[in-house]
Amino acid sequence: MSDKLTLDEIQNFEGKYPKQLWYLFFSEMWERFSFYGMRGMLAVFMVSQLNMDATTANLQYGATQAWVYAFTFIGGLFADKILGLRKSLFWGGILMIIGSVILAVSPKDLFFTGIGFSIVGTGFFKPNISSMVGQLYKDGDVRRDAGFSLFYAGINLGALLGGYVCIAVANGNLWTGFVPENLRWNYAFGFAAIVMFISLVTFTQTQKSLGEIGLSPLMNIEKSKRKAYEVITYIGSIILIPIIILMVANTVYTDYFMMIIGPVSVLYLFYEMRNFSVTEKNKLWAALVFIIFSIFFWAFYEQSGGSLSLFAANNLQNKLLGVTVDPNGVNNSSGALFVIIFAALIGIIWIWMAKRKIEPNTVVKFGLGFLFLAGGFWLFYYTKFFANPDGKTSLNLFTFGWFVITFGELCLSPIGMSAMTKLSPQKTQAVIMGMWFLASAYGQYFAGLLGANIAEASENSSNLEKLNVYADGYYQLALYALIAGLLLILISPFVKKLMQDVK
């Protein structure tokens, strides 16, 4: 069509950000409200409503979140080969809405059914919108990191709203005059469905501005054949849902899956690399270094939805700077609030440093991310020294821990997404982005195992004893994060050489 924007017209934008970034920003923001709203409720819901013990809930949480991120690899693969980024995103959004509605109608009886739809839907949605952000920029555009930092602020605006609102409503600490007491969990899951619908409408009404970005990779074959491939993909993904439900409900199946999916994805990448140039291969090797280290980062960070969620429910006071709040809502959303406040500033700082040729390379940024992570978990550990005899400790100090961790997240996550798009050839970008989120799946999986170990060690303990066990566990995680950060900074010259011209 003559009125369709060309890729050059999109990429030759003036200013810091392309206008299309704002459309994707708002679509992702509402989707993340839905996702983080449900994520923040899982562990507490399983303990308080499904009567699971803390150890089982942590394992179940890890399995559920592992599947969410593992399926992004599959979603990225089908987007690359059949659907294209846009149709994959739309289909994923539809499935997520269905999952949230199921949970809103009957959260106790249909918990795993709703989770199954949400897992498959997120797999089709999440990696592809990030890939579209990457395609708004030309190779070598120094504004790319700033763009991903702004996009990451959109993610966290949704996480802030959803992370606090949903769990606070479910716990009866928000909108009590509006939400009936016996329907608190139904309303909480219902909010996730409503905002996911808003996300999908936002995308469909603005996608024309993307030109050819995200269209089907099969546009060169006849329409009927292309439609057949798409329908088969839709049907196949629906058939997968009951299998996902079974495997999420039984965490031993998740163990087997995680033993297989990682090696298989790496082998598939090697298969794709067979015809690549030496330069392209070296860049992909560098991408794998980032992917592997990110597993450890998320294994620690994602205690937020598991062990830290239960820690907040049992061991945190409800006063933040003198204001009464929901401690679990603060745990779920404070990091997101700090990202919103500082993400754009950090992005501007990267641009300022790049212009003066003093910007640290991506490997060093990753290393700094781990050092901040270590500092935050040390603060979580240090809360034990402020506990009262009932095992309740300072929410202020706990929140300051999230403040420190936020800078680590901003050094790693948006920069990591940007690095995946810069280090990957165009034809494997969605797969590489899928592997980036697959690393998050392993992080979530190990987060569940770590959280379960902490919970098991504190079983049958008093609340004060539980606080000490959890705090000591966070001290160990702080030490491991410190070691990982120093190691990354040490190997940065080698990885930088693999990255070639990518900064």
C-alpha positions in Angstrom: 0.0 0.0 0.0 1.3 3.4 -0.9 0.4 4.9 2.5 2.3 2.3 4.4 5.5 3.5 6.1 8.8 1.9 4.9 11.3 0.5 7.3 13.7 3.4 6.4 11.0 6.0 7.2 10.4 4.4 10.6 14.1 4.0 11.5 15.1 7.5 10.3 13.2 9.2 13.2 14.2 12.4 14.8 14.7 12.8 18.6 15.4 10.2 21.2 12.5 7.8 20.5 10.4 6.7 17.5 6.6 7.3 17.9 5.9 3.6 17.4 7.8 2.9 20.6 5.1 4.7 22.5 2.4 2.5 21.0 4.3 -0.7 21.9 5.0 0.9 25.3 1.3 1.1 26.2 0.4 -2.2 24.8 3.2 -3.9 26.8 2.3 -1.9 29.9 -1.3 -3.3 30.1 -0.1 -6.8 29.3 2.4 -6.6 32.1 -0.3 -5.4 34.5 -2.1 -8.6 33.7 1.0 -10.8 34.0 2.5 -9.3 37.1 -0.8 -9.0 38.8 -1.3 -12.7 38.5 2.3 -13.5 39.3 2.2 -11.5 42.5 -0.9 -13.5 43.6 0.3 -17.1 42.9 2.3 -18.1 45.9 -0.1 -16.4 48.4 -3.1 -17.9 46.6 -1.7 -21.4 46.7 -0.9 -21.2 50.4 -4.1 -19.4 51.6 -6.7 -20.7 49.1 -5.4 -24.0 47.9 -3.9 -25.0 51.3 -0.4 -25.9 49.9 2.5 -25.7 52.3 5.2 -23.1 51.7 7.7 -25.6 50.2 5.1 -27.0 47.7 3.9 -23.5 46.8 7.5 -22.4 46.0 8.0 -25.4 43.8 4.7 -24.8 42.1 5.4 -21.1 41.6 8.8 -22.0 40.1 7.3 -24.5 37.7 4.5 -22.2 36.7 6.8 -19.3 35.9 9.3 -21.5 34.3 6.7 -22.7 31.8 5.6 -19.1 31.2 9.1 -18.1 30.1 10.0 -21.5 28.5 7.0 -21.1 26.1 8.4 -17.8 24.9 11.0 -19.8 23.0 8.3 -21.8 21.3 6.3 -18.7 20.6 9.3 -16.9 19.1 10.0 -19.9 16.9 6.5 -19.9 15.4 6.6 -16.2 15.0 9.9 -16.5 13.1 8.7 -19.3 10.8 5.0 -19.0 10.3 2.8 -16.3 12.1 5.1 -13.3 12.1 5.4 -11.1 15.2 2.1 -9.3 14.9 -0.3 -12.3 14.5 1.7 -14.2 17.2 1.2 -11.3 19.6 -2.5 -11.1 18.8 -3.1 -14.8 19.3 -1.1 -14.8 22.5 -3.2 -11.9 23.8 -6.5 -13.7 23.1 -5.3 -16.8 25.0 -4.2 -14.7 28.0 -7.6 -13.0 28.2 -9.3 -16.4 28.2 -7.0 -17.6 31.0 -7.6 -14.6 33.1 -11.4 -14.9 32.6 -11.3 -18.5 33.7 -9.4 -17.6 36.8 -11.8 -14.8 37.5 -14.9 -17.1 37.2 -13.5 -20.0 39.4 -10.0 -19.5 40.7 -10.0 -22.4 43.1 -11.6 -25.1 40.9 -10.0 -24.0 37.6 -6.7 -22.6 38.8 -4.4 -24.8 36.6 -6.7 -24.5 33.6 -6.5 -20.7 33.7 -2.8 -20.8 34.3 -2.4 -23.2 31.2 -4.1 -20.7 28.9 -2.0 -17.8 30.3 1.2 -19.7 29.9 0.7 -20.5 26.2 -0.6 -17.0 25.6 2.3 -15.3 27.2 4.7 -17.4 25.1 3.2 -16.1 21.9 2.9 -12.5 23.1 6.0 -11.6 25.1 9.1 -12.3 22.9 7.5 -10.7 19.8 6.7 -7.3 21.1 10.3 -7.0 22.3 11.6 -8.0 18.9 9.4 -5.3 17.2 11.0 -2.7 19.5 14.4 -3.8 18.3 13.4 -3.4 14.6 12.5 0.2 15.1 16.2 1.0 15.1 19.0 0.6 12.6 22.0 -1.4 13.4 24.5 0.7 15.3 22.0 3.3 16.4 23.2 4.4 19.9 19.6 5.4 20.8 18.6 1.7 21.0 19.6 1.2 24.6 17.7 4.3 25.6 14.7 3.0 23.7 14.7 -0.3 25.5 15.1 1.5 28.8 12.0 3.5 28.1 10.2 0.3 26.9 11.3 -1.3 30.1 9.7 1.6 32.0 6.4 0.7 30.3 6.8 -2.9 31.5 7.4 -1.7 35.0 4.5 0.8 35.0 2.2 -2.2 34.3 4.1 -4.3 36.9 3.7 -1.5 39.5 -0.1 -1.2 39.0 -0.8 -4.9 38.6 1.7 -5.9 41.2 0.1 -3.8 43.9 -3.6 -3.6 42.9 -4.3 -7.3 42.4 -2.7 -8.7 45.6 -4.0 -5.7 47.7 -7.6 -6.4 46.5 -7.2 -10.1 47.1 -5.9 -9.5 50.6 -8.7 -7.1 51.4 -6.4 -4.1 51.7 -7.8 -2.1 48.7 -11.2 -1.1 47.5 -13.0 -3.0 50.3 -16.1 -0.9 49.8 -16.3 -2.0 46.2 -15.2 -5.6 46.2 -17.3 -8.2 48.1 -15.3 -10.1 50.7 -16.2 -13.5 49.2 -15.2 -12.5 45.7 -11.9 -10.7 46.4 -9.8 -13.3 44.5 -12.3 -13.4 41.6 -12.1 -9.6 41.2 -8.3 -9.6 41.4 -8.0 -12.1 38.6 -10.8 -10.2 36.7 -8.7 -7.0 36.7 -6.0 -9.0 34.9 -8.5 -10.0 32.2 -9.8 -6.4 31.7 -6.3 -4.8 31.3 -5.2 -7.6 28.9 -8.2 -6.7 26.7 -7.0 -3.0 26.8 -3.5 -4.1 25.8 -4.8 -6.0 22.8 -7.1 -3.1 21.6 -4.1 -0.7 21.9 -2.0 -2.9 19.7 -4.6 -3.5 17.0 -5.5 0.2 16.7 -1.9 1.3 16.3 -0.2 -1.5 14.4 -0.6 0.2 11.0 2.2 2.6 12.0 4.6 -0.3 12.1 4.8 -0.6 8.3 6.1 -4.1 7.4 7.6 -4.8 10.8 6.2 -8.0 12.2 4.4 -9.3 9.2 4.3 -13.0 8.3 7.6 -14.4 7.0 5.5 -16.4 4.5 4.1 -13.5 2.5 5.9 -14.8 -0.6 3.8 -18.0 -0.7 0.2 -18.3 -1.8 -2.4 -17.0 0.6 -4.3 -20.3 1.1 -1.2 -22.2 2.0 -0.1 -19.5 4.4 -3.5 -19.5 6.1 -3.3 -23.3 6.4 0.0 -23.1 8.3 -1.4 -20.4 10.6 -4.6 -22.4 11.4 -2.4 -25.5 12.1 -0.4 -23.4 14.5 -3.5 -22.1 16.3 -5.0 -25.5 16.7 -1.6 -27.0 17.8 -1.2 -24.4 20.5 -4.7 -25.2 21.8 -3.9 -28.9 21.9 -0.8 -28.1 23.9 -2.8 -26.4 26.7 -4.1 -29.5 28.5 -0.5 -30.9 28.3 0.8 -27.8 29.8 -1.8 -27.9 32.6 -0.8 -31.5 33.4 2.9 -30.7 33.5 2.5 -27.5 35.6 0.2 -29.3 38.1 2.9 -32.0 38.5 6.2 -30.4 39.1 8.2 -33.6 38.4 7.2 -33.2 34.7 8.6 -29.7 34.8 11.9 -31.1 36.1 12.1 -33.5 33.1 11.1 -30.7 30.7 13.8 -28.3 32.0 16.4 -31.0 31.5 15.5 -31.2 27.9 14.4 -27.8 26.6 17.7 -26.0 27.3 20.0 -28.4 25.5 17.5 -28.7 22.6 17.3 -24.9 22.1 21.1 -24.6 22.1 21.3 -27.4 19.6 18.7 -25.7 17.4 20.7 -22.5 17.6 23.8 -24.4 16.5 21.8 -25.8 13.6 20.8 -22.3 12.5 24.4 -21.1 12.9 25.8 -23.6 10.3 25.6 -21.2 7.4 26.4 -18.0 9.3 29.7 -16.1 8.9 32.4 -16.2 11.5 31.4 -12.7 12.7 27.8 -13.7 13.1 28.8 -16.9 15.0 31.0 -14.9 17.4 28.2 -12.5 18.2 25.9 -15.4 18.9 28.5 -16.9 21.2 28.6 -13.6 23.1 24.8 -13.7 23.3 25.0 -17.1 24.9 27.3 -15.8 27.6 24.7 -13.2 28.5 21.9 -15.7 28.4 23.7 -18.1 30.7 24.6 -15.5 33.3 21.0 -14.1 33.2 19.8 -17.5 34.5 21.6 -16.8 37.8 20.4 -13.3 38.0 16.7 -14.3 37.6 17.1 -17.2 39.9 17.9 -14.7 42.7 15.7 -11.8 41.6 12.6 -14.0 41.1 12.5 -14.8 44.8 10.2 -11.8 44.7 7.2 -13.9 43.6 8.1 -17.0 45.7 10.0 -16.9 49.0 10.0 -13.1 49.2 6.3 -13.0 48.7 5.8 -15.4 51.7 8.4 -13.5 53.6 6.4 -10.3 53.0 3.2 -11.9 54.1 4.6 -13.3 57.3 7.5 -11.2 58.4 7.1 -7.6 57.2 5.4 -4.8 59.1 2.7 -2.9 57.3 4.1 0.6 57.7 6.2 2.3 54.9 7.4 5.7 55.9 4.6 5.8 58.4 1.9 5.0 55.9 -0.2 1.8 56.2 0.2 -0.4 53.1 0.0 -4.0 52.0 3.5 -5.5 52.5 3.1 -8.0 49.7 1.9 -5.3 47.4 5.1 -3.3 48.2 7.2 -6.4 47.6 5.5 -7.0 44.2 5.6 -3.4 43.0 8.3 -1.3 44.7 11.0 -2.5 42.3 8.7 -1.5 39.4 8.2 2.0 40.9 11.9 2.6 41.2 12.4 1.4 37.6 9.8 3.9 36.4 11.5 6.7 38.3 15.0 5.9 37.1 14.8 4.0 33.8 14.6 7.0 31.5 17.3 8.7 33.5 19.6 5.7 33.2 18.9 5.6 29.4 19.8 9.3 29.1 23.0 8.6 31.0 24.0 5.8 28.6 23.5 8.2 25.7 25.5 10.9 27.4 28.3 8.5 28.1 28.2 7.1 24.6 28.7 10.5 23.1 31.8 11.0 25.2 33.0 7.5 24.5 33.0 6.5 28.2 30.0 4.2 28.2 30.8 0.8 29.8 30.3 -2.1 27.5 27.4 -4.5 27.8 29.4 -7.1 29.7 30.5 -4.6 32.4 26.9 -3.4 32.7 25.9 -7.0 33.3 28.5 -7.3 36.0 27.3 -4.2 37.7 23.8 -5.6 37.6 25.0 -8.5 39.8 26.8 -6.3 42.2 23.7 -4.2 42.8 21.7 -7.5 43.2 24.2 -8.6 45.8 23.7 -5.3 47.7 20.0 -5.6 47.7 19.9 -9.2 49.0 22.4 -8.2 51.7 19.8 -5.6 52.8 17.1 -8.3 52.9 19.4 -10.3 55.1 20.1 -7.3 57.3 16.4 -6.9 58.1 16.8 -9.7 60.7 18.5 -7.2 63.0 15.4 -5.0 63.1 12.8 -7.8 63.9 10.5 -7.6 66.9 9.7 -10.6 69.1 6.8 -11.6 66.8 9.2 -12.0 63.8 8.0 -8.8 62.1 10.7 -6.5 60.6 11.2 -3.2 58.9 9.3 -2.7 55.6 11.4 0.5 55.1 14.7 -1.4 55.0 13.2 -4.1 52.9 12.0 -1.5 50.4 15.4 0.0 50.3 16.7 -3.4 49.3 14.5 -3.2 46.2 15.7 0.3 45.5 19.3 -1.0 45.3 18.3 -4.1 43.2 16.5 -1.8 40.8 19.8 -0.4 39.5 21.0 -3.9 39.0 17.9 -4.7 37.0 18.3 -1.6 34.9 22.0 -2.6 34.2 20.9 -6.0 33.0 17.4 -6.6 31.8 16.7 -3.8 29.2 20.4 -3.9 28.2 20.1 -7.6 27.7 17.0 -7.4 25.5 18.8 -4.7 23.5 21.9 -6.9 23.2 19.9 -9.9 21.9 18.6 -7.8 19.0 22.1 -6.4 18.3 24.0 -9.7 18.4 21.4 -11.8 16.5 21.0 -11.9 12.7 17.6 -10.7 11.6 16.3 -14.2 10.7 16.9 -15.6 14.2 16.0 -12.5 16.3 12.7 -13.9 17.6 14.4 -17.3 18.4 17.3 -15.5 20.3 14.8 -13.3 22.1 12.9 -16.5 23.0 16.2 -18.0 24.3 16.7 -14.9 26.4 13.3 -15.5 28.0 14.0 -19.2 28.2 17.0 -18.3 30.4 14.4 -16.5 32.5 12.5 -19.8 32.6 15.5 -21.5 34.1 15.9 -18.6 36.5 12.3 -19.0 37.6 12.7 -22.7 37.9 15.8 -22.4 40.1 14.1 -19.6 42.0 11.4 -22.1 43.0 14.0 -24.7 44.1 15.9 -22.1 46.1 12.7 -20.8 47.7 11.5 -24.3 48.5 14.8 -25.1 50.2 14.5 -22.0 52.4 10.9 -22.8 53.2 11.7 -26.4 54.0 14.5 -25.3 56.4 12.1 -23.1 58.3 9.2 -25.6 58.5 7.6 -25.9 62.0 9.5 -22.9 63.2 8.2 -19.8 65.0 7.7 -16.7 63.0 10.9 -15.2 64.4 12.9 -18.3 63.6 11.5 -18.3 60.0 12.6 -14.7 59.6 16.2 -15.7 60.5 16.2 -18.7 58.2 14.9 -16.7 55.3 17.4 -13.8 56.0 20.3 -16.2 56.2 19.2 -17.7 52.8 19.3 -14.2 51.3 22.8 -13.7 52.6 23.9 -16.7 50.7 22.3 -15.4 47.5 24.0 -12.0 48.0 27.4 -13.8 48.2 26.8 -15.8 45.0 25.6 -12.6 43.1 28.8 -10.8 44.2 31.0 -13.6 42.8 29.0 -13.7 39.5 29.4 -9.9 39.1 33.1 -9.9 39.7 33.6 -12.8 37.3 31.7 -11.0 34.5 33.8 -7.9 34.9 36.9 -10.1 34.8 36.0 -11.8 31.5 34.6 -8.7 29.9 37.6 -8.1 27.5 37.1 -11.7 26.0 33.4 -11.3 25.5 33.8 -7.8 24.1 36.1 -9.3 21.4 33.4 -11.8 20.5 30.8 -9.0 20.2 32.9 -7.3 17.4 31.4 -3.9 16.6 28.5 -4.3 19.0 28.9 -2.0 22.0 
